[in-house]
């Protein structure tokens, strides 16, 4: 496990916090000290992100997470993830169900996303063009727009929130070259298989997130055996960063039901 970085703090039932794409474990800085007094909080950097090393061979994020939990002798655990981290949590419930006691997703469904609304596809197109051109600044700005959602600009967000997201995104993108091969191995048929997930699943949605992200989260909670969704007003793709107090209460209320 020397190639992966993780934070391990607190005592109690295990709570694993999984970061979003191009971010790192620091996106949970407002959650880790809040939950650590009552839970054992594990916050890893996924392979190729943050302080974890880049991939040298084909891999699956879910297998990395399972290996980490077994290395720490932890399980079953509550897996809470934002965006990419949410998809890893769902994949793990599918591929390593013995390690999962509940799943919390934010801004995602499974690891087979679909993007159809004009705003979201436009953001992805701008990000891909910037990456292809090797323009790191434009890549960071395009991706950070997900924090605003389709109905706001980044100027509508607190400067420290935008600054944190930009810093994490820049740090991770700087580790990768535009022509670097994608060594991730996908998990297949996730939407059909999700119907067999029988642990509790909660979606905590940013109420003004993109239509695609909201649709996928809602679809997941309607597909699993025991799912439901709540929304946090005034937030988009990163409610845990933008309104941490409200997010922490929502997550804690869910954990108390388990």
HELIX and SHEET records of a PDB file:
HELIX    1   1 UNK A   25  UNK A   28  5                                   4    
HELIX    2   2 UNK A   29  UNK A   36  1                                   8    
HELIX    3   3 UNK A   61  UNK A   71  1                                  11    
HELIX    4   4 UNK A   84  UNK A   95  1                                  12    
HELIX    5   5 UNK A   97  UNK A   99  5                                   3    
HELIX    6   6 UNK A  118  UNK A  132  1                                  15    
HELIX    7   7 UNK A  136  UNK A  144  1                                   9    
HELIX    8   8 UNK A  145  UNK A  147  5                                   3    
HELIX    9   9 UNK A  154  UNK A  156  5                                   3    
HELIX   10  10 UNK A  159  UNK A  173  1                                  15    
HELIX   11  11 UNK A  190  UNK A  193  1                                   4    
HELIX   12  12 UNK A  194  UNK A  196  5                                   3    
HELIX   13  13 UNK A  211  UNK A  223  1                                  13    
HELIX   14  14 UNK A  239  UNK A  242  1                                   4    
HELIX   15  15 UNK A  244  UNK A  256  1                                  13    
SHEET    1   A 7 UNK A   5  UNK A   9  0                                        
SHEET    2   A 7 UNK A  39  UNK A  45 -1                                        
SHEET    3   A 7 UNK A  13  UNK A  18  1                                        
SHEET    4   A 7 UNK A  77  UNK A  82  1                                        
SHEET    5   A 7 UNK A 100  UNK A 106  1                                        
SHEET    6   A 7 UNK A 200  UNK A 206  1                                        
SHEET    7   A 7 UNK A 227  UNK A 232  1                                        
END                                                                             
